[in-house]
C-alpha cells in the first residue's frame, strides 16, 4: 500500500479535479483490495480516465484522525458533484445515497452522475 | 446490388450519413465494423427493394420506431448487425474442431451457456476474463457489492437482475448494453444509459445498479428508450447423441 498527497480524478468527461489526500488516508494501488471485517472503510471513486477504473482510498474506522480526513475528502468529493452510495457487502443490504459522512460505512462508491447520459 | 461493390476499397471504411441527433454512436459502430460486414448490411438493405443513394442522408440505422422519409426507411440496428455478423464473421467450423467443441462441452466443470435463445436481449454470454486492470478492479467492486451468488450468475449470464423499489425488474448489462425492463415477466421497455468517458464496462453496470436501486426516476429520465422486439424464441440445440454417431456423421461430411 502506498500513500499519495494528491489524487487527480476526472469528475466529468475530460474535466479533472485534484484532491488533496492526507497522509492519514491510504490509496490502494493496482488491484489491491481492502481487507474485510477489520474496521477498514473504503471510498471507491469511479473516475474513468486513461487507465479507467476506480480509485480506492481507505481509512481505519477506529482512528479519529483518519475519520476526520475521510470526512473532509467525502465532503470535497460531494462538492465536486460525485454522489456517494453506501453499499453493503456480499449482497447483505441494498445501497443508499449518503447525505452525510458515516464513519461506520465500510464501502462507499462515488458515482459521477454528471457523466451519466442516455445512449 | 452491383452498385455497392464499386464504392470504397477493401481497406476503406463504410460511412453512412444521416440527420438525427442520436446517430453519432451508430456511425462509430458502422465505420468500425469490418468492411465485409458493413457491405453485407448494405446488401441486405438493398435487397429489400428499398432505393438508396450512396453518400447522402438516406440510410438511417437507428433504434427508433419506423418512419419513412422519401425513400428512406428506419431499421433496427441490432437486427441488421446480428444477421450481418452471422453471415460474414462467424468462422466456419471444421468437423474436427466441431468434435473438439462437443467433447469440451461435455467435460466438467463448465459454465453451460445455452446460447442466443432469449427473446428480448442480446443473448446470454458467459463473462470472459478482464482485459484491463481497470476492468478487474471494477469486477472486484461489483463482486463485493452483489455477493457471491449473484456474482456467479453474472459470470454465467453476463448480466445482473435488479428489482427496483417500483417492482420492475431490470436486466442490466455491462458496457453499452441496453437495459431490459420487465414487468411481471414481460419485457416492457429497453433503456440505454451510459457513462460518458473512458470507464471499464463493469463500471457502467455498477452505475446502473446503484441508480436503479436509489434513483430509479432519475435513471429513467436520463435513459433513451429503445423499441422492444419480440422475437421468436429458439430452443437451444444441444446435441446429446452418442459421440460415436456424431463422429460418424462428421466424418461422412468431411469425406463428402
Interface residues (C-beta under 8 A of the other chain):
Chain A: X10 X12 X13 X14 X30 X31 X33 X44 X46 X48 X49 X50 X51 X52 X53 X54 X56 X85 X87 X88 X89 X90 X91 X92 X94 X95 X96 X97 X107 X109 X111 X112 X113 X115 X116 X117 X118 X119
Chain B: X25 X132 X133 X134 X135 X136 X137 X138 X140 X141 X144 X145 X146 X147 X148 X149 X150 X176 X192 X193 X194 X195 X196 X197 X198 X199 X200 X203 X206 X207 X209 X210 X211 X213 X214 X215 X218 X222 X223 X224
